[in-house]
Amino acid sequence: MQSDHNSSATSQAINEALRRYSDKDWSYSRITVQLRPLSQMQSPYVLWIDRIDTSQKAGKTELARLSREVSWGCRHGDELGILELVSLRINKALIESTSEDYWNFKRPIVRIVKRQELEMKGVAEAFWYEVVEVGGEDFDNR
């Protein structure tokens, strides 16, 4: 697993991939990632993007573990915090809407990390999320 050093390009690539996921699959709450200065973030936790090399056995194992985690999270959402739900939903969308080839076998995965750990490493920016509610026939009929 490796951290991503070109954060701006990463957020753009992830958001482009997330656009492939339908509004209905998002349950009409579309999520995107944003790069923000740590100094402007109030949360003790932030989102971080790691890359796993899915051309290697360890990367395939990590992706399978992530898929099981996403599946568990979908069934146990009431036990999770909002940031956990957001990371779960983003990872689910990325898994379901993109292939290994799309990422050149360097698949991004969203993790929750302590802001303080990044600050201690001299990292100045991290990821956060934005949710945009969109209209849909199924949503309107709930």
Residue frames as qw, qx, qy, qz and C-alpha x, y, z in Angstrom:
[[0.000, 0.891, 0.455, 0.000, 0.00, 0.00, 0.00],
 [0.451, 0.039, 0.017, 0.891, 1.27, 3.44, -0.81],
 [0.036, 0.729, 0.356, -0.583, 0.14, 6.95, 0.00],
 [0.483, 0.691, 0.392, 0.369, -0.74, 9.28, -2.79],
 [0.428, -0.376, -0.029, 0.821, 1.56, 12.24, -3.28],
 [0.010, -0.114, -0.380, -0.918, -0.32, 14.04, -6.07],
 [0.127, 0.378, 0.764, -0.507, -3.42, 14.77, -4.07],
 [0.363, 0.478, 0.012, -0.800, -5.05, 17.26, -6.44],
 [0.406, 0.266, -0.713, -0.506, -4.85, 14.88, -9.39],
 [0.103, -0.102, -0.976, 0.163, -6.07, 12.06, -7.18],
 [0.266, 0.421, 0.560, -0.662, -9.17, 13.94, -6.04],
 [0.443, 0.446, -0.272, -0.729, -9.96, 14.84, -9.65],
 [0.331, 0.174, -0.884, -0.281, -9.55, 11.23, -10.80],
 [0.023, 0.227, 0.904, -0.363, -11.70, 9.91, -7.95],
 [0.349, 0.466, 0.319, -0.747, -14.45, 12.44, -8.59],
 [0.432, 0.360, -0.540, -0.626, -14.42, 11.59, -12.29],
 [0.241, -0.001, -0.969, -0.050, -14.81, 7.91, -11.42],
 [0.123, 0.318, 0.739, -0.580, -17.59, 8.71, -8.93],
 [0.415, 0.356, -0.098, -0.832, -19.53, 10.50, -11.68],
 [0.359, 0.115, -0.841, -0.388, -19.94, 7.07, -13.31],
 [0.057, -0.244, -0.903, 0.349, -22.01, 5.89, -10.35],
 [0.153, -0.543, -0.572, -0.596, -25.72, 6.54, -10.91],
 [0.286, -0.410, 0.217, -0.838, -27.79, 8.89, -8.77],
 [0.850, -0.285, -0.203, -0.394, -29.98, 5.93, -7.81],
 [0.823, 0.021, -0.465, 0.327, -26.95, 3.90, -6.68],
 [0.219, 0.276, -0.406, 0.843, -25.95, 6.87, -4.53],
 [0.190, -0.610, -0.735, 0.229, -29.47, 6.82, -3.04],
 [0.129, 0.858, 0.302, 0.395, -29.68, 10.37, -4.41],
 [0.413, -0.889, 0.131, 0.149, -26.96, 11.65, -2.06],
 [0.776, 0.524, -0.124, 0.329, -23.98, 12.11, -4.38],
 [0.605, -0.723, 0.137, 0.303, -20.59, 12.32, -2.64],
 [0.630, 0.671, -0.193, 0.340, -17.38, 13.90, -3.94],
 [0.725, -0.410, -0.145, 0.534, -13.97, 14.32, -2.35],
 [0.158, 0.954, -0.043, 0.251, -12.27, 17.65, -1.83],
 [0.687, 0.073, -0.313, 0.652, -8.71, 18.53, -0.96],
 [0.261, -0.917, -0.117, -0.276, -8.51, 20.93, 1.98],
 [0.238, 0.556, -0.563, 0.563, -5.77, 22.42, 4.14],
 [0.550, -0.293, -0.732, 0.276, -5.57, 20.62, 7.47],
 [0.149, -0.068, -0.360, 0.918, -5.50, 24.00, 9.19],
 [0.406, -0.077, -0.146, -0.899, -9.06, 24.63, 7.99],
 [0.645, -0.199, -0.691, -0.259, -10.45, 21.29, 9.16],
 [0.445, -0.531, 0.355, -0.628, -12.07, 21.03, 12.57],
 [0.957, -0.133, -0.123, -0.225, -12.58, 17.27, 12.69],
 [0.489, -0.622, 0.610, 0.043, -10.05, 15.12, 14.57],
 [0.644, 0.052, 0.723, 0.245, -10.34, 12.67, 11.69],
 [0.359, 0.626, -0.275, -0.635, -9.98, 13.23, 7.95],
 [0.923, 0.324, 0.202, -0.057, -10.03, 11.17, 4.79],
 [0.175, -0.651, 0.635, 0.378, -6.83, 9.93, 3.22],
 [0.860, 0.431, -0.112, -0.250, -6.32, 8.13, -0.06],
 [0.491, -0.446, 0.719, 0.209, -4.03, 5.11, -0.21],
 [0.659, 0.460, -0.433, -0.408, -3.19, 3.21, -3.35],
 [0.740, -0.232, 0.631, -0.033, -3.05, -0.54, -3.47],
 [0.211, 0.462, -0.722, -0.470, -1.27, -2.40, -6.23],
 [0.826, 0.095, 0.352, -0.430, -3.89, -4.86, -7.40],
 [0.720, 0.497, -0.470, -0.117, -1.46, -6.52, -9.79],
 [0.194, 0.383, -0.823, 0.371, 0.23, -8.03, -6.72],
 [0.506, -0.314, -0.803, 0.005, -1.13, -10.72, -4.40],
 [0.233, -0.303, -0.542, 0.748, -1.00, -8.41, -1.34],
 [0.209, 0.105, -0.095, -0.968, -3.02, -5.78, -3.21],
 [0.511, -0.183, -0.673, -0.503, -5.63, -8.32, -4.29],
 [0.444, -0.328, -0.765, 0.332, -5.89, -9.51, -0.71],
 [0.070, -0.250, -0.317, 0.912, -6.32, -5.91, 0.52],
 [0.360, -0.015, -0.353, -0.864, -9.01, -5.25, -2.10],
 [0.533, -0.278, -0.776, -0.192, -10.88, -8.40, -1.06],
 [0.322, -0.326, -0.633, 0.625, -10.65, -7.28, 2.59],
 [0.112, 0.154, 0.038, -0.981, -11.98, -3.83, 1.62],
 [0.451, -0.143, -0.596, -0.649, -14.86, -5.43, -0.31],
 [0.487, -0.363, -0.781, 0.144, -15.81, -7.48, 2.77],
 [0.184, -0.288, -0.405, 0.848, -15.60, -4.32, 4.90],
 [0.266, 0.020, -0.251, -0.931, -17.88, -2.46, 2.49],
 [0.514, -0.256, -0.735, -0.361, -20.35, -5.36, 2.50],
 [0.403, -0.375, -0.694, 0.464, -20.37, -5.46, 6.30],
 [0.058, -0.210, -0.184, 0.959, -20.79, -1.68, 6.48],
 [0.345, -0.147, -0.479, -0.794, -23.77, -1.75, 4.13],
 [0.568, -0.388, -0.713, -0.137, -25.53, -4.11, 6.55],
 [0.541, -0.509, -0.483, 0.463, -24.50, -2.29, 9.74],
 [0.228, 0.562, 0.111, 0.787, -24.79, 1.39, 8.84],
 [0.454, -0.798, -0.178, -0.354, -26.58, 2.25, 12.06],
 [0.808, -0.483, -0.060, 0.332, -23.40, 1.31, 13.98],
 [0.629, 0.173, 0.129, 0.747, -21.17, 3.70, 12.01],
 [0.115, -0.666, -0.129, 0.726, -20.35, 7.38, 12.31],
 [0.500, 0.811, 0.122, -0.278, -21.00, 9.77, 9.43],
 [0.102, 0.757, -0.583, -0.275, -17.36, 9.86, 8.30],
 [0.396, -0.155, 0.902, 0.074, -17.27, 6.05, 8.30],
 [0.591, 0.549, 0.564, -0.180, -20.44, 5.98, 6.21],
 [0.356, 0.861, -0.174, -0.318, -18.96, 8.47, 3.76],
 [0.068, -0.577, 0.780, 0.231, -15.73, 6.50, 3.31],
 [0.508, 0.114, 0.852, -0.063, -17.75, 3.30, 2.97],
 [0.566, 0.695, 0.365, -0.253, -20.02, 4.79, 0.31],
 [0.249, 0.820, -0.410, -0.313, -17.08, 6.23, -1.67],
 [0.222, -0.384, 0.884, 0.146, -15.18, 2.93, -1.57],
 [0.571, 0.333, 0.736, -0.148, -18.32, 1.04, -2.61],
 [0.506, 0.803, 0.093, -0.301, -18.89, 3.38, -5.55],
 [0.103, 0.735, -0.616, -0.265, -15.26, 3.11, -6.66],
 [0.383, -0.159, 0.909, 0.045, -15.30, -0.69, -6.46],
 [0.545, 0.463, 0.681, -0.160, -18.59, -1.02, -8.31],
 [0.452, 0.849, 0.140, -0.236, -18.02, 1.60, -11.01],
 [0.264, 0.814, -0.501, -0.129, -14.38, 1.12, -11.99],
 [0.982, 0.095, -0.137, 0.092, -12.07, -1.71, -12.98],
 [0.709, -0.485, 0.204, 0.469, -8.47, -2.44, -12.11],
 [0.563, 0.334, 0.363, 0.663, -7.53, -1.36, -15.64],
 [0.005, -0.920, -0.258, -0.296, -9.22, 2.00, -15.06],
 [0.432, -0.883, 0.183, 0.021, -6.71, 2.66, -12.24],
 [0.536, 0.627, -0.551, 0.131, -3.78, 0.99, -14.01],
 [0.810, -0.176, -0.535, 0.164, -3.80, -1.55, -11.14],
 [0.284, 0.069, -0.459, 0.839, -3.12, 1.21, -8.54],
 [0.314, -0.651, -0.601, -0.341, -6.60, 1.41, -7.04],
 [0.053, -0.398, 0.359, -0.843, -7.32, 4.24, -4.60],
 [0.490, -0.503, -0.712, 0.021, -9.01, 3.39, -1.34],
 [0.193, -0.706, 0.071, -0.677, -10.39, 5.90, 1.11],
 [0.591, -0.214, -0.652, 0.423, -9.25, 5.60, 4.70],
 [0.345, -0.894, -0.107, -0.265, -10.04, 7.54, 7.85],
 [0.663, 0.109, -0.382, 0.635, -6.95, 8.86, 9.60],
 [0.379, -0.766, -0.308, 0.417, -6.28, 11.08, 12.57],
 [0.288, 0.929, 0.019, 0.233, -5.63, 14.64, 11.48],
 [0.425, -0.836, 0.344, 0.035, -2.94, 14.92, 14.16],
 [0.816, -0.126, 0.466, 0.318, -0.97, 12.00, 12.64],
 [0.592, 0.640, 0.268, 0.410, -0.84, 13.79, 9.30],
 [0.065, -0.978, 0.099, -0.174, 0.18, 17.07, 10.97],
 [0.654, -0.619, 0.401, 0.167, 3.03, 15.27, 12.77],
 [0.759, 0.126, 0.478, 0.424, 4.23, 13.96, 9.39],
 [0.145, -0.417, 0.227, 0.868, 4.22, 17.48, 7.94],
 [0.165, 0.432, 0.766, 0.446, 1.26, 16.85, 5.65],
 [0.053, 0.146, 0.117, -0.981, -0.52, 20.12, 4.93],
 [0.574, 0.088, -0.214, -0.785, -3.65, 18.87, 3.12],
 [0.251, 0.066, 0.959, -0.115, -6.09, 16.00, 3.42],
 [0.213, -0.258, -0.697, -0.635, -9.37, 14.98, 1.90],
 [0.322, 0.214, 0.575, -0.721, -12.87, 15.79, 3.03],
 [0.170, 0.357, 0.870, 0.295, -16.22, 15.19, 1.42],
 [0.320, 0.154, 0.024, -0.935, -19.18, 17.03, 0.02],
 [0.241, 0.357, 0.902, -0.018, -22.67, 15.61, -0.28],
 [0.283, 0.135, -0.223, -0.923, -25.07, 16.97, -2.85],
 [0.468, 0.318, 0.761, -0.317, -28.66, 15.81, -2.69],
 [0.154, 0.128, -0.598, -0.776, -30.14, 15.18, -6.13],
 [0.674, 0.147, 0.242, -0.683, -33.74, 14.62, -7.12],
 [0.151, 0.135, -0.930, -0.306, -35.05, 11.33, -8.37],
 [0.644, -0.229, -0.399, -0.611, -38.36, 9.61, -8.90],
 [0.705, -0.212, -0.661, 0.149, -37.56, 6.84, -6.40],
 [0.275, -0.015, -0.478, 0.834, -36.41, 9.38, -3.81],
 [0.314, -0.156, -0.028, -0.936, -39.58, 11.41, -4.19],
 [0.733, -0.214, -0.448, -0.466, -41.73, 8.30, -3.63],
 [0.395, 0.078, -0.805, 0.436, -40.17, 7.20, -0.34]]
